[in-house]
Amino acid sequence: MCATPPEPQECVGLERSAVWEEVGVEQRLLDTFMGRPDAAVERLKVCLK
């Protein structure tokens, strides 16, 4: 049984699947603990136009 694909508005706020290298993981953790947005995550966010 196949699931139906989500509507674009259902994807807003969800994170895309990604593979992270060590330096990216380290930067992401630092950004999280310092309370700042991570540039890579921001670039991958779903946005409706």
C-alpha positions in Angstrom: 0.0 0.0 0.0 1.4 3.4 -1.0 1.0 6.5 1.1 -0.2 9.6 -0.6 2.4 12.3 -1.1 2.0 15.2 1.3 0.8 18.6 0.2 3.5 21.3 0.1 2.0 23.1 3.1 2.3 19.9 5.2 6.1 20.0 4.6 6.7 23.4 6.1 8.6 23.0 9.4 9.9 19.5 8.6 13.5 18.9 8.0 14.7 17.4 4.7 16.6 14.1 4.8 20.3 14.8 4.6 23.7 13.2 5.1 26.1 15.2 7.3 29.9 15.1 7.4 31.6 15.4 10.7 32.3 19.1 10.4 28.7 19.8 9.5 27.5 17.8 12.6 29.9 19.7 14.8 28.7 23.1 13.4 25.1 22.1 13.7 25.6 21.1 17.4 27.4 24.3 18.1 24.7 26.4 16.5 22.0 24.6 18.4 23.7 25.0 21.8 24.5 28.6 21.1 20.9 29.3 20.1 21.7 30.4 16.5 20.3 29.2 13.2 22.4 26.8 11.2 23.1 28.0 7.6 22.9 24.6 6.1 19.5 23.8 7.7 18.2 27.2 6.7 19.1 26.6 3.1 17.3 23.2 3.1 14.1 24.5 4.7 10.9 24.1 2.7 9.2 27.4 1.9 6.1 28.2 0.0 6.2 30.9 -2.6 
